[in-house]
Amino acid sequence: MTAKSQTILITGATSGIGRDAALYLASRGHRVIATGRSERALSELREAGLTALRMDVTDAASIARAVRDVDALTDGDGLDVLINNAGYGLFGPLEVLSDEDVRAQFETNVFGLLAVTRAFLPRMRERGAGKILNVSSVGGRMTFPLGGAYNATKYAVESMSDALRVEVAQFGVSVVLIEPGYIKTNFTGTTVSLAKRYADERSPYANALALMDSAESGLERFAASPRAVSKAMERAIRARRPRARYVAPWINAFGPWFGYLLPTRLLDWVFARAAGLRPAPAPRALPAGA
Ligand SMILES: NC(=O)c1ccc[n+]([C@@H]2O[C@H](COP(=O)([O-])OP(=O)(O)OC[C@H]3O[C@@H](n4cnc5c(N)ncnc54)[C@H](OP(=O)(O)O)[C@@H]3O)[C@@H](O)[C@H]2O)c1
């Protein structure tokens, strides 16, 4: 390990952004502890020379076990960097998504992230040093139709990170938001397969649901490589005083600005068309004398 080598734990490192970050950061000389649920994917990471642990962020016992394993691996020092990356996207009209699915979405993206943070933060606080990188999304600062559930979880991650950043700065711990744009991973595949549960030709949202089905092939050409996100993480890890937010790739930083600058009605119209929803009808003229 190099002098600047850090001990970094990544959640959801068995696929996509987390996997790329694990391999990239290890190749940059860091000691990476890749965590996830898929034993097969974890074995592949071990074969690539990484330490890999099983951890489901919604399972308190598996988080506690990972903390004990990390203590053993680091002689009780704990982590230099925690990357909260595990997450997925539940997309669909808010009227039809089941309570169970919406709660499960929050369990992973929000409560899971909070539980892992609380588990690894004490050692950082005791040592007076550490960094927590929370993978949010550009969708944590702007909302898309059909993304109400997913975007709400990322808004929650943004809000919790903004609070935590100030709460733990006094202990020498930094909290950083990583905000990916659209990245080529298994994310869309998972989203589309979850949305299939709601496919129904008779649904008042049938058009939008059918359009989601073709999202993967339609959106692929706009997707950036996960490496752009891994490099943003590395910049945050290297910085003595990291920024509060890193958008990756940087061009996506313009997205939320369009949202702030454009009139809401215009933005709603564009989003409705893009999502296969009928834009709001023009307001009906009031009867004379009303
Ligand atoms: N791809 C994008 O366009 C994009 C854009 C903005 C933000 N993001 C965010 O980036 C993060 C990574 O997503 P990705 O794009 O890399 O998608 P991905 O390829 O589907 O990877 C998601 C990872 O999270 C893991 N995961 C899900 N639930 C978990 C749980 N309960 N415990 C532990 N691991 C769990 C998955 O493991 P399994 O394989 O076991 O399910 C997988 O390793 C997510 O937080 C996502 O919201 C992605």
The ligand as an SDF file (V2000), in Angstrom:
LIG
                    3D

 48 52  0  0  0  0  0  0  0  0999 V2000
  -26.7880    3.9730  -12.8980 N   0  0  0  0  0  0  0  0  0  0  0  0
  -27.2740    5.2020  -12.8080 C   0  0  0  0  0  0  0  0  0  0  0  0
  -27.6550    5.8150  -13.8160 O   0  0  0  0  0  0  0  0  0  0  0  0
  -27.3120    5.8930  -11.4640 C   0  0  0  0  0  0  0  0  0  0  0  0
  -27.5770    7.2830  -11.4580 C   0  0  0  0  0  0  0  0  0  0  0  0
  -27.6210    7.9480  -10.2480 C   0  0  0  0  0  0  0  0  0  0  0  0
  -27.4080    7.2580   -9.0640 C   0  0  0  0  0  0  0  0  0  0  0  0
  -27.1610    5.9130   -9.0900 N   0  0  0  0  0  0  0  0  0  0  0  0
  -26.9490    5.2350   -7.8080 C   0  0  0  0  0  0  0  0  0  0  0  0
  -25.7480    4.5160   -7.8510 O   0  0  0  0  0  0  0  0  0  0  0  0
  -25.8010    3.4380   -6.9090 C   0  0  0  0  0  0  0  0  0  0  0  0
  -25.3090    2.1750   -7.5610 C   0  0  0  0  0  0  0  0  0  0  0  0
  -26.1900    1.8110   -8.6090 O   0  0  0  0  0  0  0  0  0  0  0  0
  -25.6860    1.2010  -10.0090 P   0  0  0  0  0  0  0  0  0  0  0  0
  -26.0540    2.1530  -11.0550 O   0  0  0  0  0  0  0  0  0  0  0  0
  -24.2940    0.7710   -9.8880 O   0  0  0  0  0  0  0  0  0  0  0  0
  -26.7020   -0.0350  -10.1450 O   0  0  0  0  0  0  0  0  0  0  0  0
  -26.4130   -1.6270  -10.0910 P   0  0  0  0  0  0  0  0  0  0  0  0
  -25.4540   -2.0140  -11.1560 O   0  0  0  0  0  0  0  0  0  0  0  0
  -27.7580   -2.2460  -10.1020 O   0  0  0  0  0  0  0  0  0  0  0  0
  -25.7130   -1.8350   -8.6740 O   0  0  0  0  0  0  0  0  0  0  0  0
  -26.4300   -1.6760   -7.4750 C   0  0  0  0  0  0  0  0  0  0  0  0
  -25.6900   -2.3960   -6.3850 C   0  0  0  0  0  0  0  0  0  0  0  0
  -26.3860   -2.1870   -5.1430 O   0  0  0  0  0  0  0  0  0  0  0  0
  -26.5080   -3.4580   -4.5260 C   0  0  0  0  0  0  0  0  0  0  0  0
  -27.6030   -3.5520   -3.5640 N   0  0  0  0  0  0  0  0  0  0  0  0
  -28.9230   -3.3550   -3.7640 C   0  0  0  0  0  0  0  0  0  0  0  0
  -29.5880   -3.5870   -2.6230 N   0  0  0  0  0  0  0  0  0  0  0  0
  -28.6680   -3.9530   -1.6890 C   0  0  0  0  0  0  0  0  0  0  0  0
  -28.7290   -4.3230   -0.3360 C   0  0  0  0  0  0  0  0  0  0  0  0
  -29.8840   -4.3980    0.3310 N   0  0  0  0  0  0  0  0  0  0  0  0
  -27.5710   -4.6110    0.3190 N   0  0  0  0  0  0  0  0  0  0  0  0
  -26.3880   -4.5610   -0.3310 C   0  0  0  0  0  0  0  0  0  0  0  0
  -26.2550   -4.2470   -1.6300 N   0  0  0  0  0  0  0  0  0  0  0  0
  -27.3910   -3.9360   -2.2980 C   0  0  0  0  0  0  0  0  0  0  0  0
  -26.6940   -4.4360   -5.6850 C   0  0  0  0  0  0  0  0  0  0  0  0
  -26.4800   -5.7460   -5.2520 O   0  0  0  0  0  0  0  0  0  0  0  0
  -27.3220   -6.9820   -5.8500 P   0  0  0  0  0  0  0  0  0  0  0  0
  -26.6350   -7.2840   -7.1680 O   0  0  0  0  0  0  0  0  0  0  0  0
  -27.1810   -8.0480   -4.8240 O   0  0  0  0  0  0  0  0  0  0  0  0
  -28.7290   -6.5170   -6.0360 O   0  0  0  0  0  0  0  0  0  0  0  0
  -25.6220   -3.9020   -6.6180 C   0  0  0  0  0  0  0  0  0  0  0  0
  -24.3420   -4.3600   -6.2420 O   0  0  0  0  0  0  0  0  0  0  0  0
  -27.2450    3.3780   -6.4150 C   0  0  0  0  0  0  0  0  0  0  0  0
  -27.3330    3.9820   -5.1420 O   0  0  0  0  0  0  0  0  0  0  0  0
  -28.0040    4.1960   -7.4490 C   0  0  0  0  0  0  0  0  0  0  0  0
  -29.1640    4.7760   -6.9130 O   0  0  0  0  0  0  0  0  0  0  0  0
  -27.1210    5.2180  -10.2620 C   0  0  0  0  0  0  0  0  0  0  0  0
  1  2  1  0
  2  3  2  0
  2  4  1  0
  4  5  1  0
  4 48  2  0
  5  6  2  0
  6  7  1  0
  7  8  2  0
  8  9  1  0
  8 48  1  0
  9 10  1  0
  9 46  1  0
 10 11  1  0
 11 12  1  0
 11 44  1  0
 12 13  1  0
 13 14  1  0
 14 15  2  0
 14 16  1  0
 14 17  1  0
 17 18  1  0
 18 19  2  0
 18 20  1  0
 18 21  1  0
 21 22  1  0
 22 23  1  0
 23 24  1  0
 23 42  1  0
 24 25  1  0
 25 26  1  0
 25 36  1  0
 26 27  1  0
 26 35  1  0
 27 28  2  0
 28 29  1  0
 29 30  1  0
 29 35  2  0
 30 31  1  0
 30 32  2  0
 32 33  1  0
 33 34  2  0
 34 35  1  0
 36 37  1  0
 36 42  1  0
 37 38  1  0
 38 39  2  0
 38 40  1  0
 38 41  1  0
 42 43  1  0
 44 45  1  0
 44 46  1  0
 46 47  1  0
M  CHG  2   8   1  16  -1
M  END
$$$$
